[in-house]
Amino acid sequence: MDWLLDPLNYDFMRQALVASLLVGILCPIVGTYLIVQRLAMLGDVVAHGVLPGLAIANFLNLPILLGAFTMGLFSTAVIAWIRTQSRITVDTAMAITFSTFFSLGITLLTVFRSRVSLEQLLFGDILSINSGDVWQITAIAALVLLGVKLFYKELLFFTFDPLGAEALGLPVNTINFGLMAAITLAIIAGIKTVGVILVVALMVGPAATAYLLVKELHWMMLLGAVLGVLFGVVGMYGSYYLDIPSGPAIGLTVFGGFLLALLFSPRQGIVSRWVKHRI
């Protein structure tokens, strides 16, 4: 048991494990909605969309969370605006917005000579997380999960049938705004742990893995959260013992879990289907 307990002797590892646990629960639950709506790329857009907000907030000495949240939501508004003003499809609009906001963020970080480390933003630095960061992630997770709990039925209806939800008089614009806000907050919480580039892996990977294993949305959320925690902890221990960066270690662990489900899922696994066909 020494290999399991040894990392816990260090305060930075304990903080990092708590943060990975919280983000591992939060991101897949929110990411489930992206998977079901086939908008997984949207998480990547928002993750890169927060970069200009981080740069501007840092330059103006404003709260980093406020800047990131505002620009993250603005990136989703830009996508919606492009779609309503042209024949451009949603994937094209997301690709344009993604590249534009990412380029703008890098430019502003350079021009403003920001104290925020670009490498830390892109790849995360979970081992530098302090108690204040943990409490911030805890507050974000509690807020988002409470919102999902309170409005689960409305979100479920909107996710599978937005036109039907609108016909029944549900405030679909408000629901969509709330969902975008939840996605943005989850990404902000995850950036500190795995960075802008890999936060989408943690948001989409466990949810996609659960999608291969279960059918109902609530089971996807539950299993996705369990897998998110598992992947985060395994990735952290792997980075500790293999002496590799924590963010990429978690990202690779997520892919490893997804690959196993893709191959051996009882219902949708490649190997499982091959065996059934041979029998």
BELGIGI-V755992 format. One record per residue. N is the residue number from 1. OMEGA is omega in whole degrees, -180 to 180 (none if undefined). NEAR is the number of other C-alpha atoms within 12 Angstrom. D_LAST is the distance of its C-alpha to the last C-alpha in whole Angstrom. Layout:
# BELGIGI-V755992
n:omega:near:d_last
N:OMEGA:NEAR:D_LAST
N:OMEGA:NEAR:D_LAST
This chain:
# BELGIGI-V755992
n:omega:near:d_last
1:-178:7:42
2:-179:8:45
3:-180:12:43
4:-174:16:42
5:-175:12:45
6:179:15:47
7:-178:24:47
8:176:21:48
9:-177:13:51
10:-177:14:52
11:-178:17:53
12:178:23:52
13:178:29:48
14:178:26:49
15:-178:31:50
16:-180:41:47
17:177:37:44
18:179:30:46
19:180:43:46
20:177:49:42
21:-179:36:41
22:-180:39:43
23:178:55:42
24:175:52:38
25:-172:42:39
26:-172:49:41
27:-180:54:39
28:179:54:35
29:177:49:37
30:-179:55:39
31:178:50:36
32:179:48:34
33:178:38:36
34:180:36:36
35:-177:33:32
36:180:31:32
37:-179:25:35
38:180:20:33
39:-177:30:37
40:-180:31:35
41:-179:31:38
42:178:42:41
43:178:51:41
44:179:41:41
45:-179:43:44
46:-180:50:46
47:178:53:45
48:179:47:47
49:-179:45:50
50:-176:51:51
51:178:53:53
52:179:42:56
53:177:41:56
54:-179:43:56
55:-178:39:59
56:-180:34:61
57:179:28:61
58:-180:26:62
59:-178:22:65
60:-178:16:66
61:175:18:66
62:177:16:64
63:-178:17:61
64:-179:26:58
65:-179:31:55
66:-180:26:58
67:-179:29:57
68:-178:38:54
69:-178:35:53
70:-178:29:55
71:176:37:54
72:177:43:50
73:180:38:51
74:179:30:53
75:177:42:50
76:178:41:48
77:178:26:51
78:178:27:52
79:-180:34:48
80:-180:27:49
81:179:19:52
82:-178:22:51
83:-177:20:48
84:-176:14:51
85:-177:13:53
86:176:13:51
87:-180:13:48
88:179:17:47
89:-173:17:43
90:-179:28:42
91:177:22:40
92:178:20:43
93:179:29:46
94:179:34:44
95:179:28:44
96:-179:27:48
97:179:37:48
98:-176:35:46
99:-179:22:48
100:-178:24:52
101:177:35:52
102:178:35:50
103:179:20:53
104:180:26:56
105:179:39:55
106:-180:30:55
107:-178:21:58
108:177:26:60
109:180:28:59
110:-177:20:61
111:-179:15:64
112:-178:21:64
113:-174:17:64
114:176:25:62
115:180:21:62
116:-179:28:58
117:179:21:56
118:180:28:54
119:179:20:51
120:178:26:51
121:-175:38:50
122:-172:29:48
123:179:30:46
124:176:35:47
125:-173:37:49
126:-178:43:47
127:178:34:49
128:-179:24:53
129:178:30:52
130:-177:23:55
131:178:21:55
132:178:14:56
133:180:30:53
134:179:30:51
135:178:18:53
136:178:25:53
137:178:38:49
138:-179:29:49
139:179:22:52
140:-180:32:49
141:-180:36:46
142:-179:22:48
143:-177:22:49
144:-178:34:46
145:176:31:44
146:178:18:47
147:178:25:47
148:180:29:43
149:-175:19:43
150:-174:14:46
151:-176:22:45
152:-177:24:41
153:179:19:41
154:179:29:43
155:179:36:41
156:-180:30:38
157:-179:27:40
158:-177:31:41
159:-175:29:38
160:-177:21:36
161:-178:19:38
162:179:22:42
163:177:16:43
164:178:17:43
165:179:23:44
166:180:20:47
167:180:13:48
168:177:14:48
169:177:16:51
170:-180:22:49
171:-172:21:51
172:179:24:48
173:178:20:50
174:179:18:51
175:180:27:47
176:178:30:46
177:179:21:49
178:179:27:48
179:178:36:45
180:178:37:46
181:179:33:48
182:178:39:46
183:-180:50:44
184:180:48:47
185:179:45:48
186:179:48:44
187:177:53:45
188:178:50:48
189:-177:49:47
190:-177:53:44
191:-179:46:46
192:-176:44:48
193:-175:51:45
194:176:46:43
195:-177:38:45
196:-173:44:45
197:-172:35:43
198:-178:38:40
199:179:50:41
200:177:49:38
201:-180:45:36
202:179:58:36
203:-174:59:37
204:-173:45:34
205:180:47:31
206:179:50:31
207:178:49:31
208:177:45:28
209:178:44:26
210:179:41:26
211:179:37:25
212:-172:33:22
213:-177:30:22
214:-175:23:24
215:-172:20:25
216:-177:18:28
217:-177:33:31
218:176:26:33
219:174:22:30
220:-180:34:30
221:-177:41:33
222:-180:31:33
223:178:31:30
224:178:44:31
225:178:37:34
226:180:29:33
227:178:44:31
228:177:48:34
229:-180:36:36
230:-180:30:34
231:180:43:34
232:-179:49:37
233:178:38:38
234:178:31:36
235:179:39:37
236:179:44:41
237:177:32:40
238:179:26:38
239:-179:29:41
240:-174:28:44
241:180:17:42
242:179:13:41
243:177:14:45
244:-179:19:43
245:-174:28:44
246:-179:38:43
247:177:46:42
248:178:33:40
249:178:34:38
250:179:49:37
251:179:41:36
252:177:28:34
253:177:33:32
254:180:41:31
255:178:30:29
256:178:23:28
257:178:35:27
258:-179:31:26
259:178:23:23
260:178:25:22
261:180:29:21
262:-178:25:20
263:-168:22:17
264:176:22:16
265:-177:25:17
266:-177:19:15
267:-171:21:15
268:-176:24:16
269:-180:22:15
270:-180:19:14
271:-180:19:12
272:178:19:11
273:180:17:10
274:179:16:9
275:179:16:6
276:-180:14:5
277:180:9:5
278:180:8:4
279:none:7:0
